[in-house]
Amino acid sequence: MLGKSAWRWKMDELTEKKKRRRRRRGGNGPYKSFVQPVGTDEQEAQTGMLEAWFQPELLRRCTPTERYFVRLLHESLIESTETRHLDHCFTMARKAISYANTFLKAAEGKDDGAAKPVLARFRRALPAYIRNPEHPLCVRIQKNYTMCLLGTARMQLADFRGREAAEAFLALDDFPVEELLDYSLYALYQRDYVPKYIQAPLEQLIAGDPKDEYPAARLMQRHFVVHVGGTNTGKTYQSIQKLMDAESGVYLAPLRLLACEIQDTLNHSGVPCSLSTGEEEDIVPMARHIASTVEKLDLYAQYELCVIDECQMIADRERGFAWTRAILGCQAEELHLCTAPEGLPIVMRLIESCGDTAEVFEHERTSKLEYLPEPVALDEVEPGDALIAFSKRAVLEYADKMNAVGRPSSIIYGALPYPARRMQMERFLNRETTLLVATDAIGMGLNLPVRRIIFTADKKFDGKNSRELIPAEVQQIAGRAGRMGMYDIGYVGSLTGSEVIAEGMRKRVPVIEKAMLGFSDLVLRVEHDLLEVLKVWNAMPTIEPYQKMDITSYIWIIEKLKSRGIELSKSEYLRAASIPFEEKNAQLLDRFLEYCSAFSAGEGIISAPELKFDSLDSLELYCKELDLYYSFSRAFGYEIDLDWLHSEKSGAAARINEILITQMRKKGNSCRKCLRPLRWNYPYRICEDCRRKLRREGK
């Protein structure tokens, strides 16, 4: 065997031999000597051969855009002057074969990305194909040249979200044909077309400062009263008292349930008040007050007073734009903003940018809030406590456990329809139940007589990932403990003595630095594909302290509609994408697409939902379908039988409430679909019959 030094000597000797071989060949490596100049005659031969290979009659069944783009690709190959080519030694012939195979894959619609840019490399290897016309690959290229160009064209056109953008770009007089070999069509589109033909008009339409998009509000001298405080500090209560005294006014809520609560409060106090949310509308005759969700604000209406609740939500990526829009654009003489302390700086920045006046009132809790450092066992739960879980399943399971030890519970979770939530809340308020088991849905604005908040977990699924609760979430929920006027002290604890909850109670919530910014209807005035305009708008820079909202759901809905061949105008696409529903729910999405298809086809009516099964899940889905039916009908001008709709909603909510009460009275485990009793150690959430049914349905 050779030692280390012997191996090193042997490798040095081999390296020297390799260098001598390279010098004899006249170059430093195997590639340099294989690039040779191409003469004028050979260039003309290449052009003639490409012209002979091109068969335009094969493109008769293609779309006009595809035919035109294929001709441009062919033209770019002809006009590019190739002055150097690959020689025919074994190594470079192998590369020519590789380039040819990649080019031929385009005819089959395949693109492995192994040799890009495909056309540029094919053009570089073209002399090798011409000098070997009998080679099987050259014969295949000759037969399939046009179809390869068509496949390449289709793959590049597929990069566009809408064909209208590609057509407009290809039709330009100064289209850069000569660069098609080195860049994809979409890359050229982003580089040359977007800045000049979309971004520039969009910048002219949209004001540089978002406040200038609301000229009517800028002509007013508005006065802001900012109420700052944590949960249960009375800031919303004082604002509502002012709203009752005003001649006209609007209350803007983060949740439909809060809007309903304020409408009831005003009507019971002798102040006629209407309701307007994305899912329902209740117009009271002669009412000059209205309670609505913040997205439903009418920017053209004038009010004496406006109350905007939970303004710290201005930082929410999906909904925060509505708070920004309300603060900048609401036409009210006096505006009362209710916010948590972390939202005060950003709110004041917006008010100052508008040139309006403001005063700030700080609200303190009248009841103390104390943290329980020791774990709270389930058998230590007391009447008036609220158990906080973070899924529907966990809520129902904990309610079952409490019922099993004689503690009837009210239930609140996100999928529970609002009328059913109200029924459950009323049972708790009327002492029909002694406990509340809820998700973090109770954290915002719901005033319930809760003495202690008990966290059952310190993690939640936020739609993307399972993560630990952040301090803002912990404090928002914890603040529900100790209702003003009922309990002098509110307590917060957890079943496990979680350090996450303890840390969340101690930590200071970071100050909000950005206000979310949404797009206006001005995007519709740009004469280009709506998806491309939205994408350009999203990429445009904003001034401080604004940040663009997340428009992923808008783009996803519009793409889904286009992929189904549903043709709408730009304003109709935007209107459809703005309808509130759970687009990730397959059944709701199918019904939404069915409605859009019916509207596109000019049908005069859309089918109303039908309840298929008398189960908890089916009733919850039915209520969501009714909400979608109402929202779509309102958005696209379909007639609605409001009496029937209210009757169905009330009936479904009553049935859900009845099922929940019945289920809570049962001992032990039960099927989540049909509510059939299950043995105590049954491993699944649903019974075997329901499992077989779901398997048959392919779910």
ZAMARGU-4260 file (C-alpha; in steps of 0.2 Angstrom, whole numbers, plus 5000, padded with zeros to 4 digits):
<rodrens>
0) 5000/5000/5000 | 5005/5018/4997 | 5008/5030/5011 | 5002/5048/5012 | 5017/5056/5003
5) 5016/5042/4989 | 4998/5046/4986 | 5002/5065/4985 | 5016/5061/4972 | 5005/5050/4962
10) 4991/5063/4961 | 5003/5077/4956 | 5010/5066/4942 | 4992/5063/4935 | 4989/5082/4936
15) 5004/5085/4926 | 4999/5073/4913 | 4982/5080/4912 | 4990/5098/4909 | 5001/5091/4896
20) 4987/5084/4886 | 4977/5100/4887 | 4992/5110/4881 | 4994/5098/4866 | 4975/5101/4862
25) 4979/5120/4862 | 4968/5125/4877 | 4966/5125/4895 | 4951/5114/4896 | 4939/5103/4885
30) 4927/5117/4881 | 4937/5132/4875 | 4943/5124/4859 | 4926/5118/4854 | 4919/5136/4851
35) 4923/5140/4833 | 4917/5155/4821 | 4903/5153/4810 | 4904/5160/4792 | 4891/5170/4783
40) 4886/5156/4771 | 4883/5145/4786 | 4872/5158/4794 | 4862/5160/4779 | 4860/5141/4778
45) 4854/5141/4796 | 4841/5154/4792 | 4835/5144/4777 | 4834/5128/4786 | 4823/5136/4800
50) 4812/5144/4787 | 4810/5126/4779 | 4806/5118/4796 | 4792/5130/4801 | 4775/5124/4797
55) 4762/5137/4801 | 4747/5126/4795 | 4750/5116/4811 | 4744/5131/4821 | 4726/5132/4814
60) 4718/5125/4830 | 4728/5137/4842 | 4722/5153/4849 | 4727/5169/4840 | 4738/5173/4854
65) 4747/5157/4853 | 4749/5158/4834 | 4756/5176/4836 | 4768/5171/4850 | 4775/5156/4840
70) 4778/5167/4825 | 4788/5179/4837 | 4798/5165/4844 | 4802/5159/4826 | 4807/5176/4821
75) 4818/5178/4836 | 4828/5162/4831 | 4830/5169/4813 | 4835/5186/4818 | 4848/5181/4831
80) 4865/5181/4822 | 4875/5166/4829 | 4893/5170/4826 | 4900/5155/4836 | 4895/5137/4837
85) 4898/5121/4846 | 4912/5110/4837 | 4909/5092/4834 | 4920/5083/4846 | 4912/5070/4858
90) 4910/5082/4873 | 4901/5096/4863 | 4891/5084/4852 | 4884/5077/4869 | 4879/5095/4874
95) 4871/5097/4857 | 4861/5081/4860 | 4856/5087/4877 | 4850/5104/4870 | 4840/5095/4857
100) 4831/5083/4869 | 4826/5098/4880 | 4819/5107/4865 | 4810/5092/4859 | 4802/5090/4877
105) 4793/5106/4874 | 4782/5098/4860 | 4775/5087/4874 | 4772/5101/4886 | 4786/5096/4897
110) 4799/5108/4905 | 4812/5100/4917 | 4821/5116/4919 | 4838/5107/4915 | 4843/5119/4901
115) 4837/5136/4902 | 4836/5147/4892 | 4830/5133/4880 | 4829/5143/4864 | 4845/5152/4866
120) 4854/5135/4869 | 4845/5127/4854 | 4850/5141/4843 | 4868/5140/4849 | 4869/5121/4844
125) 4860/5124/4828 | 4876/5123/4817 | 4879/5105/4824 | 4862/5100/4818 | 4864/5107/4801
130) 4880/5099/4798 | 4873/5082/4803 | 4855/5082/4794 | 4854/5063/4794 | 4856/5062/4813
135) 4840/5055/4821 | 4838/5070/4832 | 4840/5082/4818 | 4826/5072/4809 | 4815/5073/4824
140) 4818/5092/4826 | 4814/5095/4808 | 4797/5086/4810 | 4793/5094/4827 | 4801/5111/4826
145) 4784/5120/4825 | 4776/5110/4839 | 4791/5113/4850 | 4789/5132/4847 | 4771/5130/4852
150) 4775/5120/4867 | 4787/5133/4873 | 4774/5147/4869 | 4761/5138/4880 | 4773/5136/4894
155) 4778/5154/4894 | 4760/5160/4892 | 4755/5149/4907 | 4765/5160/4918 | 4752/5174/4916
160) 4738/5175/4928 | 4727/5181/4913 | 4729/5180/4895 | 4723/5198/4893 | 4740/5204/4900
165) 4750/5193/4888 | 4740/5199/4873 | 4742/5217/4877 | 4761/5215/4879 | 4763/5205/4863
170) 4753/5218/4853 | 4766/5232/4857 | 4775/5240/4842 | 4791/5240/4852 | 4790/5222/4858
175) 4808/5216/4861 | 4808/5201/4849 | 4827/5199/4849 | 4827/5196/4868 | 4815/5181/4868
180) 4830/5169/4867 | 4837/5175/4883 | 4822/5179/4893 | 4805/5172/4896 | 4790/5182/4890
185) 4784/5185/4908 | 4802/5191/4913 | 4801/5204/4899 | 4783/5208/4904 | 4789/5212/4922
190) 4804/5222/4916 | 4797/5232/4901 | 4778/5232/4902 | 4773/5233/4920 | 4782/5249/4925
195) 4776/5259/4909 | 4759/5253/4906 | 4752/5248/4923 | 4762/5255/4937 | 4763/5273/4930
200) 4744/5274/4927 | 4740/5267/4944 | 4752/5279/4952 | 4743/5294/4943 | 4726/5287/4949
205) 4730/5283/4967 | 4736/5297/4979 | 4753/5297/4985 | 4746/5299/5003 | 4732/5288/5007
210) 4722/5302/5017 | 4720/5311/5000 | 4709/5297/4993 | 4695/5304/5004 | 4693/5322/4998
215) 4676/5324/5007 | 4683/5320/5024 | 4698/5332/5021 | 4685/5346/5018 | 4678/5343/5036
220) 4686/5349/5052 | 4684/5333/5062 | 4687/5330/5081 | 4693/5314/5088 | 4690/5308/5105
225) 4702/5293/5108 | 4698/5281/5123 | 4713/5271/5128 | 4712/5256/5140 | 4713/5237/5141
230) 4698/5225/5141 | 4684/5229/5154 | 4689/5247/5156 | 4672/5255/5151 | 4679/5264/5135
235) 4666/5257/5123 | 4652/5260/5136 | 4656/5278/5137 | 4657/5280/5119 | 4640/5272/5116
240) 4633/5284/5129 | 4639/5298/5118 | 4632/5290/5102 | 4614/5289/5110 | 4615/5308/5113
245) 4619/5312/5095 | 4606/5316/5082 | 4614/5303/5070 | 4628/5291/5071 | 4637/5275/5067
250) 4645/5261/5077 | 4658/5251/5069 | 4662/5234/5076 | 4675/5221/5073 | 4662/5207/5075
255) 4644/5205/5069 | 4639/5199/5087 | 4645/5216/5094 | 4636/5225/5081 | 4620/5216/5085
260) 4623/5219/5104 | 4625/5238/5101 | 4609/5238/5090 | 4599/5230/5104 | 4606/5242/5117
265) 4602/5257/5107 | 4584/5251/5102 | 4580/5246/5120 | 4586/5263/5126 | 4573/5272/5114
270) 4586/5276/5100 | 4580/5268/5084 | 4596/5259/5076 | 4598/5248/5061 | 4610/5234/5058
275) 4622/5231/5043 | 4634/5217/5042 | 4641/5207/5028 | 4629/5192/5032 | 4613/5201/5037
280) 4604/5218/5037 | 4590/5225/5048 | 4584/5242/5043 | 4573/5250/5056 | 4561/5263/5049
285) 4566/5281/5053 | 4582/5276/5061 | 4596/5288/5060 | 4609/5277/5069 | 4616/5261/5062
290) 4627/5248/5070 | 4638/5238/5057 | 4654/5229/5055 | 4669/5241/5051 | 4670/5235/5033
295) 4652/5240/5030 | 4655/5259/5033 | 4647/5270/5020 | 4660/5283/5016 | 4647/5294/5007
300) 4635/5295/5022 | 4637/5310/5035 | 4635/5307/5053 | 4636/5318/5069 | 4645/5305/5078
305) 4655/5289/5074 | 4662/5276/5086 | 4675/5264/5080 | 4679/5250/5092 | 4694/5239/5094
310) 4706/5251/5084 | 4721/5241/5088 | 4715/5229/5075 | 4722/5242/5062 | 4737/5231/5062
315) 4728/5215/5056 | 4735/5209/5039 | 4718/5204/5032 | 4705/5216/5040 | 4716/5231/5047
320) 4713/5241/5031 | 4695/5244/5036 | 4700/5253/5052 | 4713/5263/5042 | 4699/5267/5029
325) 4686/5272/5043 | 4698/5284/5052 | 4704/5292/5037 | 4688/5293/5027 | 4672/5293/5039
330) 4662/5309/5037 | 4658/5313/5055 | 4660/5328/5065 | 4665/5319/5080 | 4674/5302/5080
335) 4676/5291/5096 | 4690/5278/5094 | 4692/5264/5107 | 4709/5256/5107 | 4721/5246/5118
340) 4736/5255/5123 | 4747/5248/5110 | 4736/5256/5096 | 4737/5274/5103 | 4753/5279/5094
345) 4748/5273/5076 | 4730/5280/5078 | 4737/5297/5083 | 4749/5297/5068 | 4734/5295/5057
350) 4724/5309/5065 | 4738/5321/5064 | 4741/5317/5046 | 4723/5322/5042 | 4725/5338/5051
355) 4711/5335/5063 | 4710/5339/5082 | 4710/5325/5095 | 4709/5323/5114 | 4714/5307/5123
360) 4705/5299/5138 | 4714/5285/5147 | 4703/5272/5156 | 4708/5261/5170 | 4700/5245/5176
365) 4689/5247/5191 | 4691/5229/5196 | 4708/5222/5199 | 4716/5208/5188 | 4726/5194/5197
370) 4736/5180/5190 | 4735/5163/5199 | 4752/5155/5198 | 4747/5138/5204 | 4738/5126/5192
375) 4719/5125/5193 | 4712/5108/5193 | 4696/5104/5184 | 4688/5099/5200 | 4692/5116/5207
380) 4682/5125/5193 | 4669/5136/5201 | 4653/5144/5195 | 4656/5160/5185 | 4672/5153/5178
385) 4676/5153/5159 | 4687/5139/5152 | 4696/5144/5137 | 4701/5131/5124 | 4707/5134/5106
390) 4696/5122/5095 | 4678/5117/5093 | 4683/5099/5098 | 4692/5104/5114 | 4677/5116/5119
395) 4665/5101/5117 | 4676/5089/5126 | 4678/5101/5141 | 4660/5105/5142 | 4657/5086/5142
400) 4669/5084/5157 | 4661/5098/5166 | 4643/5092/5163 | 4649/5074/5169 | 4652/5082/5187
405) 4636/5092/5187 | 4642/5109/5180 | 4631/5113/5165 | 4640/5125/5153 | 4637/5137/5140
410) 4647/5135/5124 | 4655/5148/5112 | 4666/5144/5097 | 4670/5152/5080 | 4659/5140/5069
415) 4644/5143/5080 | 4631/5154/5071 | 4629/5171/5079 | 4610/5168/5084 | 4616/5152/5093
420) 4630/5161/5102 | 4617/5173/5108 | 4606/5160/5115 | 4621/5152/5124 | 4626/5168/5131
425) 4609/5172/5137 | 4609/5155/5146 | 4625/5160/5155 | 4618/5177/5159 | 4602/5170/5166
430) 4611/5157/5177 | 4604/5142/5167 | 4622/5137/5166 | 4636/5140/5179 | 4651/5139/5167
435) 4657/5146/5151 | 4667/5135/5139 | 4674/5145/5124 | 4687/5148/5112 | 4696/5165/5111
440) 4680/5171/5102 | 4675/5179/5119 | 4691/5190/5119 | 4684/5204/5110 | 4670/5215/5117
445) 4658/5202/5124 | 4653/5208/5141 | 4649/5193/5152 | 4649/5190/5171 | 4665/5180/5172
450) 4675/5179/5188 | 4690/5169/5183 | 4697/5165/5166 | 4705/5148/5165 | 4716/5143/5150
455) 4716/5125/5146 | 4730/5127/5133 | 4744/5139/5129 | 4745/5135/5110 | 4733/5139/5096
460) 4732/5135/5077 | 4732/5152/5068 | 4726/5145/5051 | 4744/5140/5046 | 4754/5134/5061
465) 4751/5129/5079 | 4760/5142/5090 | 4761/5148/5107 | 4749/5163/5112 | 4757/5180/5111
470) 4755/5193/5125 | 4742/5203/5116 | 4731/5188/5114 | 4733/5182/5132 | 4729/5199/5139
475) 4714/5202/5128 | 4706/5186/5134 | 4712/5188/5152 | 4704/5205/5152 | 4687/5197/5152
480) 4689/5191/5170 | 4681/5202/5183 | 4666/5212/5175 | 4665/5230/5181 | 4651/5232/5194
485) 4650/5213/5197 | 4667/5207/5203 | 4679/5217/5212 | 4694/5206/5207 | 4696/5196/5191
490) 4707/5180/5191 | 4717/5172/5177 | 4725/5155/5178 | 4728/5139/5168 | 4725/5120/5170
495) 4744/5117/5169 | 4752/5133/5177 | 4758/5137/5160 | 4774/5149/5159 | 4767/5155/5142
500) 4752/5162/5151 | 4762/5169/5165 | 4774/5178/5154 | 4760/5184/5143 | 4752/5193/5158
505) 4768/5201/5163 | 4775/5206/5146 | 4771/5223/5139 | 4762/5222/5122 | 4773/5229/5108
510) 4767/5246/5101 | 4759/5245/5084 | 4769/5254/5071 | 4760/5250/5055 | 4742/5253/5048
515) 4736/5241/5035 | 4731/5249/5018 | 4718/5242/5006 | 4716/5245/4988 | 4701/5256/4982
520) 4690/5254/4967 | 4702/5265/4957 | 4711/5250/4952 | 4697/5246/4941 | 4701/5261/4930
525) 4718/5254/4924 | 4714/5246/4907 | 4723/5230/4910 | 4720/5213/4918 | 4713/5215/4936
530) 4725/5201/4943 | 4740/5210/4936 | 4734/5227/4942 | 4732/5220/4959 | 4749/5212/4959
535) 4757/5228/4954 | 4747/5238/4967 | 4754/5226/4980 | 4772/5228/4975 | 4771/5247/4974
540) 4780/5256/4989 | 4769/5265/5002 | 4774/5280/5013 | 4775/5278/5032 | 4767/5272/5043
545) 4757/5261/5030 | 4758/5243/5025 | 4749/5234/5011 | 4735/5222/5017 | 4736/5204/5012
550) 4727/5201/4996 | 4731/5183/4994 | 4712/5178/4996 | 4707/5191/4982 | 4719/5184/4970
555) 4715/5166/4974 | 4696/5168/4972 | 4698/5178/4955 | 4710/5164/4949 | 4698/5151/4954
560) 4684/5159/4944 | 4694/5161/4929 | 4701/5143/4930 | 4682/5138/4930 | 4679/5148/4914
565) 4667/5160/4923 | 4667/5177/4914 | 4664/5192/4923 | 4668/5211/4922 | 4683/5218/4932
570) 4671/5226/4945 | 4661/5210/4946 | 4677/5199/4949 | 4682/5211/4963 | 4664/5211/4970
575) 4664/5192/4970 | 4681/5191/4979 | 4675/5203/4992 | 4660/5192/4998 | 4664/5185/5015
580) 4664/5166/5017 | 4676/5152/5021 | 4684/5149/5004 | 4694/5135/5011 | 4678/5125/5015
585) 4675/5114/4999 | 4656/5114/5000 | 4655/5133/5003 | 4667/5136/4988 | 4657/5125/4977
590) 4641/5134/4981 | 4650/5151/4978 | 4656/5145/4961 | 4639/5139/4957 | 4632/5156/4961
595) 4645/5165/4951 | 4642/5153/4936 | 4623/5157/4937 | 4626/5175/4937 | 4639/5174/4922
600) 4626/5164/4912 | 4612/5178/4916 | 4601/5166/4926 | 4588/5176/4935 | 4588/5166/4951
605) 4601/5156/4962 | 4596/5141/4972 | 4593/5143/4990 | 4602/5131/5002 | 4594/5116/5009
610) 4597/5107/5026 | 4602/5089/5022 | 4606/5081/5039 | 4600/5086/5057 | 4617/5085/5065
615) 4628/5099/5073 | 4640/5100/5059 | 4627/5100/5045 | 4617/5114/5054 | 4633/5124/5056
620) 4637/5122/5038 | 4619/5127/5033 | 4620/5143/5043 | 4636/5147/5033 | 4627/5143/5017
625) 4612/5154/5022 | 4625/5169/5025 | 4633/5166/5008 | 4616/5165/5000 | 4612/5182/5007
630) 4628/5190/5004 | 4629/5185/4986 | 4611/5190/4983 | 4614/5207/4990 | 4630/5210/4980
635) 4623/5204/4963 | 4605/5211/4965 | 4596/5194/4967 | 4579/5195/4976 | 4579/5187/4993
640) 4564/5181/5004 | 4570/5189/5020 | 4556/5182/5030 | 4561/5164/5025 | 4579/5168/5028
645) 4576/5174/5045 | 4565/5160/5049 | 4578/5147/5043 | 4592/5155/5053 | 4582/5156/5069
650) 4576/5138/5067 | 4594/5132/5063 | 4601/5142/5078 | 4587/5135/5090 | 4591/5117/5084
655) 4609/5119/5087 | 4606/5126/5104 | 4594/5112/5108 | 4608/5099/5102 | 4621/5107/5113
660) 4610/5107/5128 | 4605/5089/5125 | 4623/5084/5122 | 4629/5092/5138 | 4615/5083/5148
665) 4622/5066/5141 | 4635/5057/5151 | 4650/5051/5143 | 4656/5052/5125 | 4646/5054/5109
670) 4647/5055/5090 | 4651/5073/5084 | 4641/5069/5068 | 4625/5060/5074 | 4627/5062/5093
675) 4625/5044/5096 | 4632/5038/5113 | 4649/5030/5112 | 4658/5019/5124 | 4670/5027/5136
680) 4686/5021/5127 | 4680/5022/5109 | 4695/5029/5100 | 4687/5040/5087 | 4677/5056/5087
685) 4663/5049/5076 | 4654/5033/5077 | 4657/5018/5065 | 4642/5021/5054 | 4647/5040/5051
690) 4664/5034/5048 | 4658/5022/5034 | 4647/5035/5027 | 4661/5048/5025 | 4672/5034/5017
695) 4659/5031/5004 | 4658/5049/5001 | 4677/5050/4998 | 4680/5062/5013
</rodrens>
